[in-house]
Amino acid sequence: MKACESTAKVKEKKVLVNNFLFPLLFIVFAIILEMVNFLYLGFKDSDGSVMALPSYFLFDFAIILMLAGLIYVVHNRVAVLVLFLFFLGLQCALNIANATMYNIFGDILSFDLFVLGGEATSAITPDVIDWGGSFLNLGIYIAMVVVGVLLFKYNKRSISIKNFSIPVILLAVFILFQSSGLGLYSISQSTLAGSAPGETEIESSDKYLWDNFQFKLEAFKKFGNYGFYTKSVLNLIFNHKATEDEQEYYSNYIDSGYQPEDETAPLYGENLIIILCESTDWFAIDPFNTPTLYSIASGNSSLVFTEFYARNRTNNSEGIVLNGSMPKNISLKEAYHNGYNFDYALPKVFEATTDEETVATYIHNNTREYYGRDVTHVDGLGFDYMYTREDYTGEQEYKGWGKWMTDVDFTSNLMDKVIPDSERFFTFIATMATHGPYTYTNPYYEEYYQTFDENYEQFEAWFTENTPYIIPEDEGDFELFRHYKSAAIDLDRTVANIISELEKRGRADDTSIVLFADHNVYYHDLSLKLKGIDKIDYQETFAYNIPFMIYSPSLTQGEGQIIDTFCNTYDILPTICDLYGLAYNKSLLFGYSVFSDGIENSFFASHLNGMFTDNIYSMNITDVFVVGDNVTEEEIDRFRQNANKYFKKQGELEIIYTNGINGTIDITADYV
């Protein structure tokens, strides 16, 4: 009898209750955090209902179950606590990042931003962080840390297990968690909605969205935090590898789009300067503070595109203008490393037109490595020279993010590079002064602040009477506006100085200047405040109406033109190719020349989120917001058709960039 009792004691095992409790608590807290994040961001589904959880919550729950299984199987009481807090801490960190991204851009964190690295995070300054979302998530996380530590320290209870070994139990429970998670994951995939009747797969298939994440914010709302980021990792790991037949198909596809140069074009053989005007809104321009820009915007020797719209990060806007298109997930730097040769990039096609010696130069008042330009712009896109902050030899010094050197001093210091001594040149300049944030007092702007203050009385009367914008009444917002307008003075003087130098060097009659804004003044929501738009009213397309102008005495012969046709960033390169008679590739262009019949199909899709024209906005093609009273069903149908065409083409471009597929036509052969 005693021997039997002894044997029973030997077989009895003790398992801590916490080993089961922590995985279960993780599941509960992970769901709570997901709900808090969705409610805080104010997500709504297509019918306007508030979303507390993603549409396909089982994707989320499946991953949560599998992570709970990992927490359980480690068994060690310290490791259990560490994993519990690590996974929940990571979720809180993502929530905080998403709250801030959504606050600034109306976007969420994605892996394309991880590729950009420091460049993506440098724009995040303390004054733009969503502190409400940060404190909310940190508060919940601290509560979870307290619960975890208290359980770890004081809950020593255990459960008696007989007749089974601990490893067997661990394995069995782990398999239960993982199989349940994988089962739910598989079931969720099988329940994804397909195309709706009369709609394409791109616009209405949740299965297509799951496979491609074409609409990033929509994908996040439908698949949740865990589902979205898990699938993002899988998409990165299992990139589409083109077969030999596909490579041949896409190479022929590129060749089929080749269009030769046109010697009859109005600016054929002339020089070109493009100025990317950082964070520039129309309200940056007025007759008192920015007289040169105001003169150009009034149509003096210029073409003014009043219905130009855009909404992207700077690297995307720049890439679109230089290439005519931009992939969704892969960077230009990655594409270059994959073997893509950018044969139809603007510097290359510009140099390939005419047999004159041509110099292509890139100038930017920032570091050479920013956005990987040191890799892509010379070796990839075809610029002959690149000059950045490292090449500046003037007296000013970079004082830190937001405390930029003036663009007028920077470009003046490099004026021989801006206007090189050659027969023909193309120069691309990216400015920085108006970038923001606008909370810093820049010592180099003292003269600009004084100019703004001296002009303010006249400016205020003119601004109130002649523009649709609102001068901020809040003292803090007004100081942001004052700083921004002062920075715009620097942009104006930069442009004025370049025009003056062109005249002095005898190049004014054969040089045109394209000025375009990359995006609106998103820092501190300044653009929205001046336009009277609430942050949640993202469908108000007026928010994305920004400047695009072409100053060209040669083209206009002194008679400018105001053009009120809708156009966007994708239309800039086709328009330049049209005016200069450049060879181009229509297979790789997403836009149309403003002077072509195709411009009626102009369509903009933001790399942040959303797609729009001047009077139609959508997040997913299917659900359409109409802005204004005169939009016809025919226009809405055309919008949807153009959206489908755009995203199909972007998917093809993604394969081309990812696999480094190139055409076979050498457009530079005659001039090398």
WONOR-V159961 format. One record per residue. N is the residue number from 0. SS is DSSP state (H for helix, E for strand, - for the rest). Layout:
n: (N;N)
ss: (SS;SS)
//
This chain:
n: (0;1;2;3;4;5;6;7;8;9;10;11;12;13;14;15;16;17;18;19;20;21;22;23;24;25;26;27;28;29;30;31;32;33;34;35;36;37;38;39;40;41;42;43;44;45;46;47;48;49;50;51;52;53;54;55;56;57;58;59;60;61;62;63;64;65;66;67;68;69;70;71;72;73;74;75;76;77;78;79;80;81;82;83;84;85;86;87;88;89;90;91;92;93;94;95;96;97;98;99;100;101;102;103;104;105;106;107;108;109;110;111;112;113;114;115;116;117;118;119;120;121;122;123;124;125;126;127;128;129;130;131;132;133;134;135;136;137;138;139;140;141;142;143;144;145;146;147;148;149;150;151;152;153;154;155;156;157;158;159;160;161;162;163;164;165;166;167;168;169;170;171;172;173;174;175;176;177;178;179;180;181;182;183;184;185;186;187;188;189;190;191;192;193;194;195;196;197;198;199;200;201;202;203;204;205;206;207;208;209;210;211;212;213;214;215;216;217;218;219;220;221;222;223;224;225;226;227;228;229;230;231;232;233;234;235;236;237;238;239;240;241;242;243;244;245;246;247;248;249;250;251;252;253;254;255;256;257;258;259;260;261;262;263;264;265;266;267;268;269;270;271;272;273;274;275;276;277;278;279;280;281;282;283;284;285;286;287;288;289;290;291;292;293;294;295;296;297;298;299;300;301;302;303;304;305;306;307;308;309;310;311;312;313;314;315;316;317;318;319;320;321;322;323;324;325;326;327;328;329;330;331;332;333;334;335;336;337;338;339;340;341;342;343;344;345;346;347;348;349;350;351;352;353;354;355;356;357;358;359;360;361;362;363;364;365;366;367;368;369;370;371;372;373;374;375;376;377;378;379;380;381;382;383;384;385;386;387;388;389;390;391;392;393;394;395;396;397;398;399;400;401;402;403;404;405;406;407;408;409;410;411;412;413;414;415;416;417;418;419;420;421;422;423;424;425;426;427;428;429;430;431;432;433;434;435;436;437;438;439;440;441;442;443;444;445;446;447;448;449;450;451;452;453;454;455;456;457;458;459;460;461;462;463;464;465;466;467;468;469;470;471;472;473;474;475;476;477;478;479;480;481;482;483;484;485;486;487;488;489;490;491;492;493;494;495;496;497;498;499;500;501;502;503;504;505;506;507;508;509;510;511;512;513;514;515;516;517;518;519;520;521;522;523;524;525;526;527;528;529;530;531;532;533;534;535;536;537;538;539;540;541;542;543;544;545;546;547;548;549;550;551;552;553;554;555;556;557;558;559;560;561;562;563;564;565;566;567;568;569;570;571;572;573;574;575;576;577;578;579;580;581;582;583;584;585;586;587;588;589;590;591;592;593;594;595;596;597;598;599;600;601;602;603;604;605;606;607;608;609;610;611;612;613;614;615;616;617;618;619;620;621;622;623;624;625;626;627;628;629;630;631;632;633;634;635;636;637;638;639;640;641;642;643;644;645;646;647;648;649;650;651;652;653;654;655;656;657;658;659;660;661;662;663;664;665;666;667;668;669;670;671)
ss: (-;H;H;H;H;H;H;H;H;H;H;-;E;E;E;E;H;H;H;H;H;H;H;H;H;H;H;H;H;H;H;H;H;H;H;H;H;H;H;H;H;-;-;E;-;-;-;-;-;E;-;-;-;-;-;-;H;H;H;H;H;H;H;H;H;H;H;H;H;H;H;H;H;-;-;-;H;H;H;H;H;H;H;H;H;H;H;H;H;H;H;H;H;H;H;H;H;H;H;H;H;H;H;H;-;-;-;-;-;-;H;H;H;H;H;H;-;H;H;H;H;H;-;-;-;H;H;H;-;-;H;H;H;H;H;H;H;H;H;H;H;H;H;H;H;H;H;H;H;H;H;H;H;H;-;-;-;E;E;E;E;-;-;-;-;H;H;H;H;H;H;H;H;H;H;H;H;H;H;H;H;H;H;H;H;H;H;H;H;H;-;-;-;-;-;-;-;-;-;-;H;H;H;H;-;H;H;H;H;H;H;H;-;-;-;H;H;H;H;H;H;H;H;H;H;H;H;H;H;H;H;H;H;H;H;H;H;-;-;-;-;-;-;H;H;H;H;H;H;H;H;H;H;H;H;H;-;E;E;-;-;-;-;-;-;-;-;-;-;-;E;E;E;E;E;E;E;-;-;-;E;H;H;H;-;-;-;-;-;-;H;H;H;H;H;H;H;-;-;-;-;E;E;E;E;-;-;E;E;-;-;-;-;H;H;H;H;H;H;H;H;H;H;-;-;-;-;-;-;-;-;H;H;H;H;H;H;-;-;-;-;-;-;-;-;H;H;H;H;H;H;H;-;-;-;-;-;E;E;E;E;E;E;E;-;-;-;-;-;H;H;H;H;H;H;H;-;-;-;-;-;-;-;-;E;E;E;-;H;H;H;-;-;-;-;-;-;-;-;-;-;-;-;-;-;-;H;H;H;H;H;H;H;-;H;H;H;H;-;-;-;-;-;E;E;E;E;E;E;E;-;-;-;-;-;-;-;-;-;-;-;-;H;H;H;H;H;H;H;H;H;H;H;H;H;H;H;H;H;H;H;H;H;H;H;H;-;-;-;-;-;-;-;-;H;H;H;H;H;H;H;H;H;H;H;H;H;H;H;H;H;H;H;H;H;H;H;H;H;H;H;H;H;H;-;-;-;H;H;H;E;E;E;E;E;E;E;-;-;-;-;-;H;H;H;H;H;H;H;H;H;-;-;-;-;-;-;-;-;-;H;H;H;H;E;E;-;E;E;E;E;-;H;H;H;H;-;-;-;-;E;E;E;-;-;-;E;E;-;H;H;H;H;H;H;H;H;H;H;H;-;-;-;E;E;-;-;-;-;-;-;-;-;-;-;-;H;H;H;H;H;-;-;E;E;-;-;-;-;-;E;E;-;-;-;E;E;E;-;-;-;-;-;E;E;E;-;-;-;-;-;-;H;H;H;H;H;H;H;H;H;H;H;H;H;H;H;H;H;H;H;H;H;H;H;H;H;H;H;-;-;-;-;-;-;-;-;-;H;H;H;-)
//
